[in-house]
Amino acid sequence: MKRALSTGRLLAGVQPEGAAGERFDDLLRQPGLRIERIVSTGQVSPPDFWYDQSEGEWVLLVAGQARLLIEGEGSPRFLKAGDWIDLPPHCRHRVEWTDPECQTIWLAVYYAPPVGGD
């Protein structure tokens, strides 16, 4: 069965001015792969909350700025537009800060763990 073509614009219609909360948009979803656009406007992870995902997550900061804390590291990593990081499965991390003055746009690529791993 042939899959239909899909298109879009990464930076179009991102977040209306004054919108509350983060925005999450799936751009592509296939078995073992999901690409998501996340738009933050000052949001952070809740206190004592850590992301701990069974899949890997490759993240590109498209616009804005953020601080990402990886469990076991002494201080958060400062990310700016163009920076990326590959978080392997179960790499516990949290968002410590996103710029409240502008949109922080993340492109997150979630991928299945290696065969035989989790």
C-alpha positions in Angstrom: 0.0 0.0 0.0 1.4 3.3 -1.0 1.6 6.0 1.7 0.2 9.4 0.9 2.5 12.4 0.7 2.3 14.9 3.5 3.9 18.4 3.7 4.0 21.3 6.1 5.9 24.2 7.4 8.0 23.8 10.5 7.8 27.5 11.6 4.3 28.4 10.3 1.4 28.8 12.7 3.7 27.9 15.6 2.1 29.6 18.6 -0.4 32.4 18.7 0.8 35.5 20.6 -0.3 35.3 24.2 -1.2 31.5 24.1 -0.9 29.7 27.4 1.0 26.4 27.7 3.3 24.5 25.5 2.3 23.3 22.1 3.1 19.7 20.9 2.5 18.8 17.2 3.3 15.4 15.7 4.8 16.0 12.3 5.4 12.4 11.4 4.5 9.1 13.1 5.6 5.7 11.8 6.4 2.4 13.5 9.6 3.0 15.6 9.8 6.7 14.6 8.0 9.9 15.7 8.9 13.5 14.8 7.4 16.2 17.0 7.5 20.0 17.1 7.4 21.5 20.6 6.9 25.2 21.2 7.8 26.5 24.7 7.3 30.0 26.0 8.9 29.9 29.4 7.7 26.5 30.4 9.9 24.1 32.5 9.5 20.6 33.8 7.5 20.3 37.1 9.6 20.1 40.3 11.0 16.6 40.9 9.9 15.4 37.4 12.3 13.7 35.1 11.6 12.5 31.5 12.6 8.8 31.4 11.6 7.4 28.0 11.9 3.9 26.6 12.8 5.3 23.2 15.7 7.5 22.2 15.2 11.2 21.6 17.3 13.3 19.2 16.5 17.0 19.8 17.3 20.1 17.7 16.7 23.5 19.1 15.3 25.4 16.1 14.7 28.8 17.8 15.0 30.3 21.2 17.1 29.2 24.2 16.8 26.5 26.9 18.6 24.8 29.7 18.4 21.0 29.8 19.5 19.1 32.9 20.8 15.5 32.4 20.6 13.3 35.5 24.1 13.0 37.0 25.5 16.1 35.5 26.3 19.0 37.8 24.7 21.8 35.9 22.2 22.2 33.0 23.3 22.4 29.4 22.6 25.7 27.8 21.1 25.2 24.3 20.6 27.9 21.6 19.2 27.7 18.1 21.1 25.2 16.1 22.2 23.0 19.0 21.2 19.4 19.2 21.6 16.5 21.6 20.9 12.8 21.3 19.3 11.3 24.4 19.5 7.5 24.5 16.7 5.5 25.9 16.2 6.0 29.7 18.5 9.0 29.8 16.7 10.9 32.6 16.5 14.6 31.8 14.4 17.7 32.6 13.9 21.2 31.1 15.2 23.7 33.7 14.4 26.9 31.7 13.1 28.1 28.4 13.2 31.8 27.3 9.9 33.5 28.4 10.6 36.4 26.1 10.5 34.4 22.8 9.3 31.1 21.5 11.6 28.2 22.0 11.0 25.7 19.2 12.2 22.1 19.6 12.3 19.4 16.9 12.2 16.1 18.7 12.9 12.8 16.8 11.9 9.8 18.9 13.3 6.5 17.7 13.0 2.9 18.8 15.8 1.5 21.0 18.3 -0.8 19.4 17.2 -4.4 18.8 17.8 -6.3 22.0 17.9 -3.1 24.2 15.5 -0.9 26.1 
